Each structure stands twice: as C-alpha cells, then as structure tokens.
Amino acid sequence: MKKDIENEMEDELLAEYDFAQMKGGVKGKYVEQYRAGTNLVLLDPDIAQAFPNDAAVNDALRMLIKIAQRQQSNTAVQRSHEASQL
C-alpha cells in the first residue's frame, strides 16, 4: 500500500519538469531560518473568528500583557502593604 502511494506521487510530475535545468534555485537557502524556528501559531477556529488579521491578535495580546503586569504589580503592592501592617 505504501509503495502504491509513493508511485502515485511520482506519476504526478510531468517529464518536462527537469529541475536540474532550472536556474536560480539555491539549495538550503532558508535552512538557517528553519533551524531558528518560527513564531507562527495555529489558532483554534473559534478564536480565529474573533480576529480579522494578525494586527488584531497582536493588539489583544499586548493588552493582555499590560493587564497581567498591572495585576502582578498590584498584588506585589498589596502584599507589601499587608506585611507592613503585621
């Protein structure tokens, strides 16, 4: 079965596609970028519906970061205040 799939994929390329004759291609052109990783994130469909584009996602995440930082600093101030009352 696996061999059938491999043969089927090989048959899709036409004989006139001679990649050895093509100019301009560079082997491994993007290998360093690939090794460095990527920052792409797959959103669940229900989440993706809430954001029309990548800028909207970035804005929402920046706002969430600010809220989390404020919450964290408020908690630290509150703990400091409680400790001084003891």
Backbone as JSON, one array per atom type, in Angstrom:
{
  "sequence": "MKKDIENEMEDELLAEYDFAQMKGGVKGKYVEQYRAGTNLVLLDPDIAQAFPNDAAVNDALRMLIKIAQRQQSNTAVQRSHEASQL",
  "N": [[0.83, -1.2, 0.0], [1.9, 1.3, 0.86], [3.89, 1.57, -1.05], [2.33, 1.88, -3.34], [1.26, 4.43, -2.92], [3.59, 6.0, -2.98], [4.38, 5.57, -5.66], [2.21, 6.69, -6.97], [2.5, 9.4, -6.3], [4.9, 9.98, -7.57], [4.14, 9.82, -10.21], [2.74, 12.14, -10.66], [4.39, 14.24, -11.42], [5.36, 15.78, -14.36], [7.23, 14.84, -17.29], [8.53, 16.98, -18.46], [9.3, 18.61, -16.4], [12.18, 19.32, -15.52], [14.19, 19.66, -13.08], [16.9, 19.95, -12.79], [17.68, 21.53, -14.86], [16.69, 24.0, -14.25], [17.29, 27.4, -13.34], [18.6, 29.56, -10.79], [17.68, 28.54, -8.4], [18.53, 27.87, -5.02], [20.09, 25.6, -3.05], [19.18, 24.83, 0.21], [18.61, 27.44, 0.99], [16.91, 28.62, 2.91], [17.51, 27.29, 5.23], [18.74, 28.07, 7.64], [16.9, 29.88, 8.73], [14.83, 28.09, 9.12], [15.95, 26.36, 11.02], [16.23, 28.12, 13.12], [13.71, 28.41, 13.99], [10.22, 29.26, 14.25], [7.66, 31.73, 14.58], [5.05, 31.24, 14.2], [1.68, 30.6, 15.01], [-0.95, 28.4, 15.48], [-4.27, 29.11, 15.53], [-7.24, 28.13, 17.22], [-10.32, 27.48, 15.51], [-12.59, 28.91, 16.57], [-11.38, 30.94, 18.03], [-9.9, 32.24, 16.05], [-11.93, 33.4, 14.57], [-12.57, 35.65, 15.99], [-10.65, 37.49, 15.41], [-9.72, 39.63, 12.87], [-7.27, 39.9, 11.55], [-3.62, 39.63, 11.7], [-2.63, 41.85, 13.08], [-4.71, 42.53, 14.83], [-4.68, 40.36, 16.57], [-2.13, 40.68, 17.71], [-2.49, 43.18, 18.98], [-4.45, 42.53, 20.89], [-3.07, 40.64, 22.43], [-0.98, 42.23, 23.41], [-2.44, 43.99, 25.03], [-3.4, 42.18, 26.91], [-1.0, 41.4, 28.09], [-0.25, 43.84, 29.32], [-2.35, 44.11, 31.18], [-1.9, 41.84, 32.76], [0.62, 42.49, 33.8], [0.01, 44.79, 35.29], [-1.75, 43.65, 37.14], [0.0, 41.94, 38.42], [1.82, 43.77, 39.58], [0.05, 45.17, 41.24], [-0.67, 43.15, 43.03], [1.8, 42.69, 44.25], [2.19, 45.15, 45.55], [0.02, 45.12, 47.29], [0.65, 42.91, 48.91], [2.98, 43.88, 50.09], [1.94, 46.02, 51.55], [0.25, 44.62, 53.33], [2.14, 43.16, 54.75], [3.51, 45.19, 56.06], [1.65, 45.99, 57.92], [1.6, 44.03, 59.8]],
  "CA": [[0.0, 0.0, 0.0], [2.78, 2.44, 0.92], [4.56, 1.67, -2.34], [1.35, 2.42, -4.27], [1.17, 5.87, -2.68], [4.83, 6.59, -3.49], [4.32, 5.53, -7.12], [1.19, 7.65, -7.39], [3.07, 10.73, -6.17], [5.92, 10.12, -8.61], [3.48, 9.96, -11.5], [2.15, 13.46, -10.81], [5.33, 15.14, -12.07], [5.48, 15.56, -15.8], [8.61, 14.64, -17.76], [9.15, 18.26, -18.81], [9.79, 19.28, -15.19], [13.56, 18.92, -15.29], [14.66, 20.62, -12.09], [18.34, 20.15, -12.97], [17.82, 22.58, -15.87], [16.19, 25.28, -13.74], [18.32, 28.28, -12.82], [18.18, 30.48, -9.75], [17.4, 27.87, -7.14], [19.67, 27.72, -4.12], [19.83, 24.53, -2.09], [19.37, 25.22, 1.61], [18.52, 28.89, 1.11], [16.19, 29.01, 4.11], [17.75, 26.3, 6.27], [19.04, 28.75, 8.91], [15.63, 30.37, 9.26], [14.08, 26.93, 9.58], [16.56, 25.88, 12.25], [16.0, 29.12, 14.17], [12.34, 28.25, 14.46], [9.22, 30.15, 13.69], [6.75, 32.26, 15.58], [3.69, 31.01, 13.76], [0.83, 29.94, 15.98], [-2.22, 28.0, 14.9], [-5.39, 29.44, 16.41], [-8.44, 27.33, 17.06], [-11.26, 28.21, 14.64], [-13.43, 29.86, 17.3], [-10.54, 32.07, 18.39], [-9.55, 32.93, 14.81], [-13.1, 34.19, 14.12], [-12.61, 36.91, 16.74], [-9.58, 38.37, 14.96], [-9.72, 39.75, 11.41], [-5.93, 39.85, 10.98], [-2.55, 39.44, 12.68], [-2.51, 43.06, 13.91], [-5.72, 42.44, 15.88], [-4.18, 39.38, 17.53], [-1.02, 41.32, 18.42], [-3.05, 44.21, 19.87], [-5.13, 41.86, 22.0], [-2.05, 40.04, 23.3], [-0.29, 43.33, 24.12], [-3.33, 44.45, 26.08], [-3.41, 41.14, 27.93], [0.28, 41.5, 28.8], [-0.33, 45.01, 30.2], [-3.26, 43.79, 32.29], [-1.21, 40.88, 33.63], [1.68, 43.2, 34.5], [-0.65, 45.63, 36.3], [-2.26, 42.76, 38.18], [1.16, 41.45, 39.16], [2.34, 44.85, 40.42], [-0.95, 45.42, 42.27], [-0.56, 42.07, 44.01], [3.03, 42.93, 45.0], [1.95, 46.31, 46.43], [-0.91, 44.68, 48.32], [1.41, 42.06, 49.84], [3.89, 44.75, 50.83], [1.11, 46.75, 52.49], [-0.18, 43.68, 54.37], [3.31, 42.81, 55.56], [3.86, 46.33, 56.92], [0.63, 46.11, 58.97], [1.81, 42.99, 60.8]],
  "C": [[0.87, 1.25, 0.0], [3.47, 2.66, -0.42], [3.61, 2.24, -3.4], [1.24, 3.94, -4.14], [2.42, 6.56, -3.23], [4.81, 6.64, -5.02], [3.33, 6.55, -7.65], [1.75, 9.07, -7.34], [4.13, 10.97, -7.25], [5.28, 10.4, -9.96], [2.9, 11.36, -11.72], [3.08, 14.44, -11.5], [5.46, 14.78, -13.54], [6.95, 15.49, -16.19], [9.29, 15.97, -18.06], [9.61, 19.07, -17.6], [11.19, 18.75, -14.88], [14.19, 19.95, -14.37], [16.17, 20.87, -12.2], [18.6, 21.29, -13.96], [17.4, 23.96, -15.36], [17.32, 26.08, -13.12], [17.74, 29.12, -11.69], [17.87, 29.82, -8.42], [18.66, 27.69, -6.32], [19.32, 26.66, -3.08], [20.13, 25.04, -0.68], [19.26, 26.72, 1.87], [17.9, 29.33, 2.44], [16.47, 28.09, 5.3], [18.04, 26.96, 7.62], [17.78, 29.3, 9.55], [14.81, 29.22, 9.82], [14.63, 26.43, 10.92], [16.32, 26.84, 13.41], [14.59, 29.01, 14.73], [11.43, 29.28, 13.83], [8.33, 30.64, 14.81], [5.29, 32.13, 15.13], [2.92, 30.22, 14.8], [-0.48, 29.61, 15.3], [-3.32, 28.27, 15.92], [-6.53, 28.47, 16.16], [-9.46, 28.15, 16.26], [-12.12, 29.24, 15.37], [-12.65, 31.1, 17.72], [-10.22, 32.9, 17.14], [-10.7, 33.8, 14.31], [-13.14, 35.55, 14.81], [-11.6, 37.93, 16.23], [-9.54, 38.44, 13.43], [-8.33, 39.63, 10.77], [-4.87, 39.72, 12.1], [-2.37, 40.66, 13.58], [-3.51, 43.02, 15.07], [-5.29, 41.45, 16.96], [-3.07, 40.0, 18.36], [-1.52, 42.37, 19.4], [-3.69, 43.58, 21.1], [-4.11, 41.25, 22.97], [-1.27, 41.1, 24.06], [-1.14, 43.85, 25.26], [-3.37, 43.44, 27.23], [-2.12, 41.17, 28.76], [0.26, 42.68, 29.77], [-1.21, 44.74, 31.41], [-2.59, 42.85, 33.27], [-0.11, 41.57, 34.42], [1.1, 44.1, 35.59], [-1.15, 44.79, 37.47], [-1.11, 42.27, 39.06], [1.71, 42.54, 40.07], [1.36, 45.22, 41.51], [-0.88, 44.38, 43.37], [0.69, 42.27, 44.86], [2.86, 44.08, 45.97], [1.05, 45.9, 47.58], [-0.2, 43.81, 49.35], [2.35, 42.88, 50.7], [3.13, 45.52, 51.91], [0.66, 45.86, 53.64], [0.96, 43.32, 55.3], [3.68, 43.95, 56.5], [2.86, 46.5, 58.06], [0.82, 45.06, 60.06], [2.75, 43.45, 61.81]]
}
